[in-house]
Structure formats: C-alpha cells, structure tokens
Amino acid sequence: MTTLPLPRDGLRRINVLQGETRVSTEDVVLTTVLGSCIAACLYDPLMKVGGLNHFLLAEPGDGATDPKSMLRYGVYAMEVLINAMLELGAARGRLRARLYGGAAMRDGFRDIGAENARFARRFLADERIALTGEDVGGGNARRIEFRPTLGLARCRHVADTAYVAPPIARPASTGDVQFF
C-alpha cells in the first residue's frame, strides 16, 4: 500500500494496488488505476464504512494454489472486501456497490475486461448486494477515487497517450557505399 501526500483538499490518499483490498471508517480517499482489472467500491450508508478492491482476473485457472496470489482473483477479493467491512460493523443487507474498469486494452486478444465485469455483476447479484452504479468496458484505462465514509466515487478515463515516434530523417542516397 502506498500513501500519497496530502492534496489541496487535505484528505489522505491511499493507493490500492492490483491484488489489494482496503476498507476504512476514516475520511480518506482510496485510489487506484485500472485497465482490464475491476475495482469494486462497497459502502454501508448507516455505519459510514466503505472499501475498495482491485482484482486482475475473475477466477483462478487450474493449478493456481498460491495463497498470496489469490487476492488477484475476483472470487477471493470480493469475499475479503465484504468480510473486512462486516468486521467494521457493516451489514450485508445495507451494502451498496459500484464497479469500475473492465476495459478491452488490447485488440485481437481475449476480452478479459468484459469477463471481469460479468463476473463482478453476477457475484453482486448472487450475494444480493445492490449495484448502484458502474463505469465498465470501453477501451480506456480509468483512475478511481473513492471516499469510503461517504460512498462517493469519481472515475476519470485516462486518454490514450501512446507515444508515436516521428519518422527518422534519412539522408538522400548518393549511390555510394560506406563501410564501417
């Protein structure tokens, strides 16, 4: 976990990296950057507790058994987020969710982002957690900021900023051959 310096609004920012989950009852900002990954922001309005996770894939493939890597998978990250919130007094029946991410980052490859978004929606429906908003899909990365005690989230799309090198200027050919 990386804690960022205080910005102009005076709130402490906590960067949530891939495979991490954070919950809080303090007025902080949980922030993350997503591509095809998903972040679920959960909030209990009565207890003023919220949390955010950041998962890479919906479910582990065959043979994935390393306990440290399990939080990269939505099936585990969602359970960890819910349980951490319950430990802070949240009630499952009051939880509200927002989903972010799930972009298709590479043309011609399997759409992992769409699979992640489908998984997250299905998980929330199965757990009877209200999905109150989402910004998923598309082709751009996103920066998420979530204030867990208020349940407020902001999502900014990161424009495609790929660097394209200018063409190399080549001198006109004189027909001569040069050896090095």
C-alpha positions as CSV (number, residue, x, y, z in Angstrom):
1,M,0.0,0.0,0.0
2,T,1.3,3.4,-0.9
3,T,0.1,6.5,1.0
4,L,0.2,9.6,-1.2
5,P,0.9,13.1,0.1
6,L,-2.0,15.4,1.2
7,P,-3.5,17.2,-1.8
8,R,-5.2,20.6,-1.7
9,D,-8.4,19.1,-0.2
10,G,-6.4,17.9,2.8
11,L,-7.5,14.3,2.5
12,R,-5.0,11.4,2.8
13,R,-4.9,9.3,-0.4
14,I,-4.3,5.6,-0.2
15,N,-3.3,3.9,-3.4
16,V,-4.8,0.4,-3.8
17,L,-2.6,-1.7,-6.0
18,Q,-3.6,-4.8,-8.0
19,G,-4.5,-7.6,-5.7
20,E,-5.1,-5.4,-2.7
21,T,-8.2,-4.5,-0.7
22,R,-8.7,-1.6,1.7
23,V,-11.6,-0.6,4.0
24,S,-11.9,2.4,6.1
25,T,-14.1,4.3,8.6
26,E,-11.9,7.4,8.1
27,D,-12.4,10.2,5.7
28,V,-9.7,9.3,3.3
29,V,-9.5,8.7,-0.5
30,L,-8.9,5.2,-1.8
31,T,-7.5,5.5,-5.3
32,T,-6.5,3.0,-8.0
33,V,-5.8,2.9,-11.7
34,L,-7.5,0.2,-13.8
35,G,-7.3,-1.3,-17.3
36,S,-9.0,-4.6,-17.8
37,C,-9.0,-5.1,-14.0
38,I,-12.1,-4.4,-11.9
39,A,-12.4,-2.3,-8.7
40,A,-15.5,-2.8,-6.6
41,C,-16.4,0.0,-4.2
42,L,-18.7,-1.1,-1.4
43,Y,-20.4,1.2,1.1
44,D,-22.6,0.8,4.1
45,P,-24.5,4.2,4.5
46,L,-25.6,3.6,8.1
47,M,-22.2,2.6,9.5
48,K,-20.3,5.0,7.2
49,V,-17.8,2.3,6.2
50,G,-16.6,1.6,2.8
51,G,-13.9,-0.2,0.9
52,L,-12.3,-0.9,-2.5
53,N,-10.6,-3.9,-4.0
54,H,-8.6,-4.2,-7.3
55,F,-8.6,-7.6,-8.9
56,L,-6.9,-8.8,-12.1
57,L,-9.0,-11.9,-13.2
58,A,-12.4,-13.3,-12.2
59,E,-11.3,-16.7,-11.1
60,P,-8.0,-18.7,-10.8
61,G,-7.2,-21.2,-13.5
62,D,-6.3,-24.8,-12.9
63,G,-3.4,-25.3,-10.6
64,A,-3.5,-21.8,-9.0
65,T,-2.9,-22.6,-5.3
66,D,-0.5,-19.9,-4.1
67,P,-2.4,-18.2,-1.2
68,K,-0.5,-14.9,-1.7
69,S,-1.7,-14.6,-5.3
70,M,-5.4,-15.4,-4.6
71,L,-6.3,-11.7,-4.0
72,R,-5.6,-11.1,-7.7
73,Y,-8.8,-13.0,-8.4
74,G,-12.3,-11.5,-8.0
75,V,-13.8,-14.6,-6.3
76,Y,-11.4,-14.1,-3.4
77,A,-11.1,-10.3,-3.5
78,M,-14.8,-9.8,-3.2
79,E,-15.1,-12.1,-0.2
80,V,-12.1,-10.4,1.5
81,L,-13.7,-6.9,0.9
82,I,-17.1,-8.0,2.2
83,N,-15.7,-9.7,5.3
84,A,-13.4,-6.8,6.2
85,M,-16.4,-4.4,6.0
86,L,-18.5,-6.8,8.2
87,E,-15.7,-6.7,10.8
88,L,-16.1,-2.9,10.9
89,G,-19.8,-3.1,11.6
90,A,-21.3,-3.1,8.1
91,A,-24.3,-5.3,7.4
92,R,-24.5,-7.3,4.2
93,G,-28.1,-6.2,3.6
94,R,-27.1,-2.5,3.6
95,L,-24.1,-2.8,1.2
96,R,-24.2,-0.7,-2.0
97,A,-21.7,-1.3,-4.8
98,R,-20.2,0.5,-7.7
99,L,-18.0,-1.2,-10.3
100,Y,-15.2,0.3,-12.4
101,G,-12.7,-0.9,-15.0
102,G,-13.0,-3.9,-17.3
103,A,-11.6,-2.1,-20.4
104,A,-10.6,-4.0,-23.5
105,M,-7.0,-2.9,-23.5
106,R,-5.7,-5.0,-26.5
107,D,-7.4,-5.6,-29.8
108,G,-7.3,-9.1,-31.0
109,F,-6.9,-10.7,-27.6
110,R,-9.5,-12.3,-25.3
111,D,-11.6,-9.6,-23.7
112,I,-10.6,-10.2,-20.1
113,G,-12.2,-6.9,-19.0
114,A,-15.6,-8.0,-20.2
115,E,-15.2,-11.3,-18.4
116,N,-14.2,-9.5,-15.2
117,A,-17.2,-7.2,-15.4
118,R,-19.6,-10.1,-16.0
119,F,-18.2,-11.9,-13.0
120,A,-18.5,-8.9,-10.7
121,R,-22.1,-8.2,-11.7
122,R,-23.0,-11.9,-11.2
123,F,-21.2,-12.0,-7.8
124,L,-23.1,-9.0,-6.5
125,A,-26.4,-10.4,-7.7
126,D,-25.7,-13.8,-6.1
127,E,-24.8,-12.0,-2.8
128,R,-27.9,-9.7,-3.1
129,I,-25.7,-6.6,-2.9
130,A,-27.3,-3.6,-4.7
131,L,-25.3,-2.4,-7.7
132,T,-25.9,1.4,-7.7
133,G,-23.5,2.4,-10.5
134,E,-20.8,1.3,-12.8
135,D,-18.4,2.5,-15.5
136,V,-17.0,-0.6,-17.2
137,G,-15.9,-1.6,-20.6
138,G,-14.7,0.6,-23.4
139,G,-11.0,0.8,-24.3
140,N,-9.6,3.3,-21.9
141,A,-7.9,2.9,-18.5
142,R,-9.5,4.6,-15.6
143,R,-8.4,6.4,-12.4
144,I,-10.8,5.8,-9.5
145,E,-11.1,7.9,-6.3
146,F,-13.4,6.6,-3.6
147,R,-14.3,8.2,-0.3
148,P,-15.3,5.2,1.8
149,T,-17.1,7.0,4.6
150,L,-19.4,8.9,2.2
151,G,-19.8,6.3,-0.6
152,L,-18.7,8.9,-3.1
153,A,-16.7,7.8,-6.2
154,R,-15.1,9.6,-9.1
155,C,-14.0,7.9,-12.2
156,R,-11.7,9.6,-14.8
157,H,-10.9,8.0,-18.1
158,V,-7.3,8.1,-19.0
159,A,-6.9,9.2,-22.6
160,D,-4.8,7.0,-24.9
161,T,-1.4,8.6,-24.6
162,A,0.7,6.2,-26.6
163,Y,3.9,7.7,-27.8
164,V,4.4,7.6,-31.6
165,A,8.0,8.3,-32.6
166,P,8.5,10.7,-35.5
167,P,9.9,9.2,-38.7
168,I,13.6,9.0,-38.9
169,A,15.1,11.5,-41.3
170,R,17.3,9.6,-43.7
171,P,19.8,11.4,-46.0
172,A,19.2,11.2,-49.7
173,S,21.0,8.3,-51.3
174,T,24.1,9.2,-53.3
175,G,24.7,5.7,-54.6
176,D,28.0,5.5,-52.7
177,V,28.7,2.6,-50.4
178,Q,30.2,3.3,-47.0
179,F,32.0,0.6,-44.9
180,F,32.4,0.9,-41.1
